[in-house]
């Protein structure tokens, strides 16, 4: 599974250079080591699209995270890989890749040092072929 994920990461084409946007929003931590954050746009995770709203993002064991709406039954559970680095912010954050009007959740940082990276979906690969990638950092406001 890891080899397939790495191959997908390498195969992700880039139309032009990346740009970055940083957004700050209210957040709170949860008892199970997760974080609750307001996500101001619809986003794609795994094979599904979740609507803008308040979400709880929490670890499930060492390899999975759960993303669930606080107002509806909308939820996704997805496999991830641990990642290092990313000390840009000393707060929990979500990282999205934006192509056109579509946002793909790509990284979850439940703390400044605990990062999880999601596998690249075929849908993201297709969008990357047609659009310039913008990275969106949604950072928990202290």
C-alpha positions in Angstrom: 0.0 0.0 0.0 2.8 2.4 0.8 4.5 1.8 -2.6 1.3 2.6 -4.4 0.8 5.8 -2.4 4.3 6.9 -3.1 3.8 6.2 -6.8 0.7 8.3 -6.8 2.5 11.2 -5.0 5.3 11.1 -7.6 2.8 10.8 -10.5 0.9 14.0 -9.5 1.6 16.4 -12.3 2.1 20.1 -11.8 0.7 22.6 -14.3 2.5 25.5 -12.8 4.2 26.6 -9.6 2.2 26.3 -6.3 0.8 29.2 -4.4 -0.2 29.2 -0.7 -3.0 30.6 1.2 -3.2 30.7 5.0 -6.6 30.9 6.7 -7.2 31.1 10.5 -10.3 29.8 12.1 -11.7 28.9 15.5 -10.8 25.4 16.8 -10.9 23.4 20.0 -9.3 20.1 21.0 -11.3 17.0 21.8 -10.8 14.5 24.6 -9.6 11.8 22.2 -6.7 13.8 20.8 -8.6 15.3 17.9 -9.5 18.8 16.9 -12.8 20.5 16.0 -12.5 23.0 13.2 -14.7 25.1 11.0 -14.1 24.3 7.3 -15.4 27.2 5.2 -15.7 25.3 1.9 -16.9 21.9 0.5 -14.0 19.4 0.3 -13.1 16.0 -1.0 -11.7 13.3 1.3 -11.3 9.8 0.0 -14.1 9.1 -2.4 -16.6 11.5 -0.9 -17.4 15.2 -0.8 -18.2 16.8 2.6 -20.0 20.1 2.9 -18.6 23.2 4.5 -19.2 23.2 8.3 -17.8 22.3 11.7 -15.9 19.0 11.8 -14.2 16.8 14.3 -11.0 15.3 13.1 -9.6 12.5 15.3 -7.1 9.7 15.1 -8.3 6.1 15.0 -5.3 4.1 15.9 -1.9 4.8 14.2 -3.0 4.7 10.6 -6.5 6.2 10.3 -8.3 9.4 10.9 -12.0 10.1 11.1 -13.5 13.3 9.8 -17.1 13.8 11.0 -19.6 16.7 10.9 -20.8 18.1 14.2 -24.2 18.8 12.7 -25.0 15.9 10.4 -24.2 12.2 9.8 -21.6 13.1 7.2 -18.3 11.4 8.0 -15.3 9.7 6.4 -12.7 7.4 7.7 -9.4 7.3 5.8 -6.0 5.7 5.9 -3.0 8.0 6.3 0.8 7.9 6.6 2.8 9.7 9.3 4.8 12.7 8.1 7.5 14.9 9.7 8.3 18.5 9.4 6.0 21.3 8.7 6.9 23.5 11.6 5.4 26.5 9.8 2.6 26.8 12.4 2.6 26.0 16.1 -1.1 25.0 16.1 -3.3 22.2 14.7 -4.0 22.7 11.0 -5.5 21.1 7.9 -3.8 21.3 4.5 -5.9 21.2 1.3 -4.9 21.1 -2.3 -7.1 23.4 -4.4 -7.6 22.9 -8.1 -10.1 25.2 -9.7 -13.1 25.2 -7.3 -12.3 21.8 -5.8 -10.5 21.3 -2.4 -8.9 18.0 -1.5 -7.9 17.4 2.1 -4.2 16.2 2.0 -2.7 16.6 5.5 -4.0 16.7 9.0 -1.8 18.1 11.8 -3.5 17.4 15.2 -0.6 19.2 16.9 2.5 21.2 15.6 4.5 17.9 15.4 1.9 15.2 14.7 1.2 15.1 11.0 -0.8 12.6 8.9 -0.9 12.6 5.1 -3.8 11.2 3.1 -3.4 9.1 0.0 -3.7 10.9 -3.3 -7.0 10.0 -5.0 -7.5 9.4 -8.7 -9.9 12.4 -8.7 -7.1 14.7 -7.4 -4.7 13.3 -10.0 -7.2 14.2 -12.8 -7.7 17.7 -11.4 -3.9 18.2 -11.1 -3.5 17.6 -14.8 -5.9 20.4 -15.7 -5.4 23.0 -13.0 -2.7 24.8 -11.1 -2.4 23.6 -7.5 -2.9 26.0 -4.6 -2.1 24.9 -1.1 -4.6 26.1 1.5 -3.5 26.0 5.2 -6.5 26.1 7.6 -4.8 26.9 10.9 -6.5 26.7 14.4 -6.7 30.1 15.9 -5.3 30.2 19.4 
